Amino acid sequence: MSSDYDAFLLLSFGGPEGPDDVMPFLRNVVRGRGVPEERLLRVAANYEHFGGVSPINGQCRALITALREEFAQGGVRLPIYWGNRNWHPLLADTLREMAGDGMKRALAFVTSAYSSWSGCRQYLGDLERARAEVGQAAPRVDKLRVFYNHPGFVEPLAELVDEAFQRIPDARRRDARLVFTAHSLPRSLASTSDYEAQLRDTAGLVAFALGRTDWSLVYQSRSGPPSQPWLEPDIVDHLRSLAAEGARDAVVAPIGFISDHMEVVYDLDMEARSRSMEVGLNMIRAATVGTHPRFVRMIRELLEERLTDDPARLALGTRGPAPDVCPQDCCPAATRPEGPRPQRP
């Protein structure tokens, strides 16, 4: 393996780990965007259902544990570091720790499978600002490619969606509807990236693996003023439409997320499920990939693409693998003001 890199960085969104963390965390998320305090208080109320704790940090710790074992078995001898955009361990603090340990160059895995401003470009900006804060000793950090069509992402998704279908009675399973969901974006922001197209690729690949041709891609967790056009349809509206069409069961697969963080456990497991029950629709939510062994192995495979001279660059579908290095103009911000931009891991 190449000796160009001496560390691995797990780069994620971060989340509060107690009630006192919630408002400081949310202020970090929207810093400089002029979001009213009243709006933050409404969002903070969602965290009260979970004791003020987002599951995302715990899931990052579990992923790190799985990666240490995977790296050891696969012969990847890189120390693992973890930094977040919005809560401890904050990225600048992690880079400072890495500099103190003598690390010079790292590969970063960002917990977002798709290309978009908030899932790609913003993380690159975070890295630049954190390196500037740490100074000349800060390690150089290169981001691994997006993995929306990597078999190590698609295959576990298909397995988990199939498991969800198995929870529907045999007599109704064939007619159950398949609904893929992801975080919505303002339309002007979505137009600057391949976010929608990549989501459709992932959904199509998963559906094909399951032999299902009838599926929908919908969106969730939108914010911002009602006058602002966002990606649609909204998941709640779509589930109501399915019930009106006579559907009895629907499997909801949150392919836009790699772990069961707040947008999954609140927006889907609580809000969407409650609305489904109101209209008599049995909603089954498929699990996210989390620490699925194939997904963990995928992260090692992405590393090996950059650590070896002749890597196997795995990808399904017709697009092929995404480039290792994001183009300078990838995933820019919207060309006109759109209010507070969405934040997602």
Helices and strands as residue ranges (DSSP letters): E 7-12, G 19-21, H 22-29, H 37-48, H 56-74, E 80-84, H 91-100, E 105-110, I 117-121, H 122-134, E 140-143, H 151-165, H 170-173, E 177-183, H 187-190, H 195-210, E 215-220, H 235-244, E 249-253, H 262-265, I 267-272, H 273-278, E 282-285, H 293-307
